[in-house]
Amino acid sequence: MENNNNIQQQLYQQQNSNKRYFSLIIVLLAVIGLSVGYAAYSASLQIQGISRIDDDFTWNITMGEDIDDIVTCPTGDDCQLIEDPTNPSTDPSTTDPEDGTVFWLENGVLNFKHFFKAPGEEYSFEVNFANNGSIDARIGSYVLPDNFSTNDVSNMLTYSLYLKTGNDSYTNITGILDGEGALVNPSIGKLPGKVGDTVSSHTFKVVVKLKDLDNTAAGYETLLPKYSAAISAINSANNGEGAKGVFTVNYIQDN
């Protein structure tokens, strides 16, 4: 058992360098004007019109002006919210694992870097979106990262995304749309447009979990080197930056 503890201690130390990035992306829509022409027999008939969009008729789903309005860190977590990732003094790539989880915005994408410290650890945080436009919207589709697996260890990293539907209530995004892309529950997934000073918002919870390692389970001695190799695969992924998962949520106009 002492040998197992020494091996597991070495394994935990390896995990301190574990890095991975995640991002959420919003895909916007474009409004296109049409012109129509018609001709019949030998007579020439032409209809011509000019269309404009009212300035108050807008599509504007955003993550907020600054990162403090976007990210809600877990209670007790030592988060860093980097406003300017291009500043060398706050470059996310130089972050030390002991500094805690790092969040930053870059080119409209929310990124975060978390260092797992033990098998079975689960990390989550909340992201806020708002509809500052006049057009009613709803979730139209989503794409989740594939779980990170190796040939020997499946689901080494698992990813989940939830939509907050109450004070302490969350709905897994996989249960929001049916196979045709329609909302399973019409009251969930809609994001009405701004009315006066009233702005509707969505809060998502991102969850990432590192596979657990039970040192009391049968076959532990055999699994341990495979688990260790899977950690090395995670850390060497993405040119040494760590495993990268991309969460994408697409909003469309709500008819």
Buried (B, 14 or more C-beta within 10 A) or exposed (E): EEEEEEBBEEBBEBBBBBBBBBBBEBEEBEEEEEEEEEEEEEEEEEEEEEEEEEEEEBBBBBBBEEBEEBBBBEEEEEBBBBEEBEEEEBEBEEBEBEEBBBBBBEEEBBBBBBBBBEBEBEBBBBBBBBBBBBBBBBBBEBEBBEBBBBEBBEEBBBBBBBBBBEEEEBBEBEEBBEEEEEBEEEEBBBBBBBEEEEBBEBBBBBBBBBBEBEBEEEEBEEBBEEBBBBBEBBBEBEEEBBBBBBBBBBBBEBE
